[in-house]
């Protein structure tokens, strides 16, 4: 949502989130959100689910494994190209 929408704060401090944002972020009635103050602004965020967090860790582990394999291959290529390195 690129435009701003003015909302009234109810007597009990409640504000209704725009439907477009709720749908875009997958927020439904009863869901929990994170609310915090940042540089004088109130920020509302949808927290990561355990599955989303786990998927991020799995993706990061796969990337690290791929990088380690690539570095191992480059190291073998260097050994083949350079041969034995003298001891200093």
N, C-alpha and C positions, 0 to 999 in steps of 0.2 A: 504494500500500500504506500504510494508515494505522496498522497495528500494527507493533510491533517484533518481531523474531525474533532469538533468541540463536544465534550460530554459533561453532563452535570454530575457532581458528586452528591449522592444521597445523604440523608441525615445520619446513616450508620457508616458513612465512608465508602459506600459501594459505588463502583463505576462499571458500566456494561462495556465489554470489549466489542468493537465492531465485528459484525458477522463475517465480513471479508477476511479479516485477520484471523479470527478463530478457525475458519475453514482452511486458510492457507497454512496455518501452523498446526492444524490437527488438534485444537483445544476444544474439549467438550465440557458440558456442565458436569461438575464434580471433579474435574481434573485439578491437579495442583499446579501452581505457577510460582516462580521466584520473584519477589518484589524487593527492590533495593534502591537506595539513593546513590546517585553517581554524579558528581559535579553539579549539584543543585537540581538534578532531574530525577524523576521517578522512572525506574526501568522495570518492565515486567517481561520475564522470560519463561519459556517452556523448558523445564528441566529435562536433561537427557534421561532416557529410560535405562534400566540396567542392560537391556539388550543392545541399545544404541552405543552405550559405553563399551560393552564387551566387543562389539563389532569394530569399534575404533581401535581397540587394543589388538584384535586379530589382524586388522589391516596393517597396523604399524609393525607387528611381528613379521608378517609376510614381506613387507618392504625391507626390513632389516635383514631377513634371510636372503632375499634376492641380492642385496648389496654385498653381503658377505660372500656369496657365491661368485659374483662378478669380480670382487677384489681378489679372491682366490685364483680365478682364471687369469687375471692380469699378472698376478705374482708368478704363476707358472710360466706364462709367456715371457716375462722378464728373465726368469731363470734360464729358459731355453735360449733366449737371444744373447744374454750376457755370459752364460756359462758360469763356471765357478768364480766366486769373488774371493780375492786374496784376503787373508786374515791381516788386520792392521795391528 
